Amino acid sequence: MYADRHGTGAARRRFAAHSISDGVIRAEMEDEMHHFRIELMHDGERVLDVTGTPVRWPWSTCFDSPDALVALRGCPLTAQASSIGAYTNVKEQCTHQFDLTAFAIAQAWRVTHGAAPDREYLTVVPDWSLPPFGAYLWRDRQPLLTWLTDGATVLGPAPFAGVALRKRFLDWCESNLDPDLAEAAQMLRRAVWISPARTHDLEACADAQESNVGAGVCYTAQPQRIVIAKRSRGSLRDYSNTPLGIPQPSSTVG
């Protein structure tokens, strides 16, 4: 089913992290389907604890998903997201909270190495019916990335032209880009990946099994949970034309 609001706006996401003390990072992510907050405690070298707070979540089982983040206790602070995957099975985590925690861990590493306490990413993928289409990213409110993509591959510009988004994209980024640009590219890749969800009316679904979520891909989609994951009614927010502080991009990609 298709939601009436879709087709004239854009899929928008925001990730923000703030170091509130020498050992605490607070971070949150929000888009029209999700809103999560986490607090990460560290000792300057490793993660001591991670606590999550669901604000809006699509399925009933998502509410308990922050409990899985304890698997990241002891994880070394690092700017490389791939290193974090060694501490937990990503498919047993909420995808969005895992991404948020990886972002918070990287921010903790940056702060311990003298970086500013705040970092924010804003992404926009304008609605599209046929590829190719544009995708845009701002870091700290400054434009950073503009892609032309068909949803599976970045078509341009360099150095991303020809890079597949679903086949070891993170490995390519970490092998070819500096850590800051690799992080930004991963943020935009995820935005492109999730943008088609706007074409589905999740409020018409009784449970996760009626949605397009792939079996086993995340915490809720695990076999023992997907059969009990009910729709969280009223959790959608329409940011298609009321952006999360994001400027409206041009409709063309240079």
N, C-alpha and C positions, 0 to 999 in steps of 0.2 A: 504494500500500500504506500501511497505517496502523501506526504504532509502538504497542506495547502500553502504553507509559508515558504516552501522550498522553490528554488528556481530563479529567484530574483536578487538574492543576496550573496552571502559568502559563509563558508565555514571558518570560524575564528577561534583561536586558542591563545591562552596566556599562561606562561610559567614565570614565577617570580621567586627569588630566594633572597633572604636577608640574614646576615650574621648579627644576632642580637647580643652576643657576648663572645668571649674567647672560645667557648666550647659549645655553642648552640647555634644551629641554623634553623630558621623557620622558612618553609616554602609552601607554595600552593599552586595548583593548576586549575584552570577553569575553561570549559567550553560549553556549548549548549546542552550537552548530555551529562557532563560530569563537573563536580567541584570537590576537590580533595585538598586537605592541608596535612602537612607532616611537621614534626619537630625532631631534629636529629641532634643527638648529643655526641661529642667527640672529645678526645684528649689531645688533639693536634696531630695524631698519627693514625688512630683507628676509630671506628664507630663504636660508641659505647651503648647506644640504644637508639631506636627509632619508634616513635609513636605516631599513629595516623588518626585523622579525624575526618570521616566522611561528612560533607555538607550536602551534596546532592549525588545520588547514585542511581544507575538505571535499573538494577535488579536487586531484589531483597537480599540476596547472599553477598552482595558487594559490601554491605555494612560491616561484616565481620572480616573482610579481607585485610585490614591493617594488621591483624594479628600475625599474618605470615611474614611481616617485615622484620620480625625478630631474627630471622635467618641471617640478616646483614650485620648483626652484632659481631664485632671483631674484624670487620672488613677494613683493610687499609684505606686511608684517604688517597684518592687518585683522581686524576682528570680524565682517565680513560674508562668509558662506560663498559667496554668489553671485560675489564678486570672484575667488575662487580658481579657479572654473571657466574663467576666461579663459586660464589657463596650461596647461591640459591637456584632452584629450578625456576626460570622466569615464568614458565607456564603455570606454576603454582601460585603466582603472584597476580594481583590486579595490575594489568599492563600500565595503567596511567599512574598509579602510585609507585610502581617500580621505576618508571621513567622519572618521576618527581624525586624519588629518593636518590637515584643516580645523579641527578642534577644537583641536589643538596650536597651530596658527597663531593662532587667536583667543586662546588662553591666553597665548601669547607677547606679543601686542598688549596684553592686559590687564595683564600683569606689568610691561611697560615703561611703563604708565600708572599704576602704583602699586597694582595689585590684589594680593590674596593669591596665594602661589605654587601653591596646590592648587585643583583643581576636580574634582568627581565628579558623574556622573549615573547614576542607577539607574532602570530602567523595568520595569514589570510589566504584562503583558497577560494576564489570566486566560483559561484555555481556554474557548472558546465554540463552540456548534454552530450557533446561529442569531443573527443580529444583532437588536437592538443589543447592544453589550457595553462594558465599562469598560476604560480604559487609564489608567495612573498613572505619574507621574514624581516622583522626589526629586532635589533638587540639594543636594549637601553634606549628605546624610542628613536634609534637611528636606523635607516634602511641598510640592510646588509646583504641579503640574498634575494635574487629574482630568478626563478626557473621557468622554463617552458618544458612541459612534461606531458606524456600520454598516460600517466598513472602507473606505468610499469618501469619506465626509463626516463632519466633526465635528458631532454633533447638539446638543452643549451642553457646558459653559455658555458664556456670552459671555466674551470677544469672539470666540470661535472658532466659535460656532454657525453652521452653514450653509457653512463653508469646506470646499472640496473638498481632499482629501489628495493627489490625483494630478494636479492641474492647476494648475501654477504656485504651489504652496503656499509655497515658499520666497520667491517674489516678494511674495506677500501678507504673509507674516510680516515681511519687511524693510521693507515700506511702512507697516505698521500697528502694529508692536511695537518696543520698544527692543531693542537687539542681544542683551542677555542673555536676554530672554524669547523672542526669535526663535530663538536657539540651542536653548533648552530645547524649544520646540515642534517644531523639526526633529528633535530626538532622539526625542521621543515619536511623531512621525509615522513615523519609520523603524521604531520598535518595533512599531507597529500594522501596518505594511506587511509586516514579516517574520514576524509571529506565525503566520500559517497554515502556515508551513514545518514547524511541529511536528506537523502532521497527516500528514506523509509520512515513511515509513521510508527514510531516505537510505542506510542500510546494505544495503538490498535492491537498490540501484542499482549497476550495474557501472561506470557512467561518468556524466558530466554530462549527456549526451544523454538518459539515462533519467530524469533529474530534471525538475523543473518550471522550471529556469532558462531564461529567454527568450533566444533567439538574439541575440547581439550586445550584451547589456545590460551586460556587465562584461568584465574582463580574460580570465577563463577562457572566457566565452561567445563570444569572437571566433571567426570561422570556422576560423582556422588552429589554434586551441587546443581548441575544444570536442570535436573528433574524437579528441583524444589525452588528454583529461582523465579520468583514472581515479579511482574512489572511494578516498578515504583512510580505510581501514578502522580502526575503533577510535577515531575522533576525536571522537565525540559524548560529551557530558557531560550528565547528567540533573540540571538545576537546578529541576525543576518544583515540588518541595516542600522543597528545600534551597537557599534563595536566596543570591545573591551579596551578602550583607549587607543584603538588602532586606526591610523589614517586609511582612507579608502584608496586602494591602489589604482593605477592606470589599468585599462583593459588590455593593453598591449605589453608585450615583453620585448625589450630590446636585445 
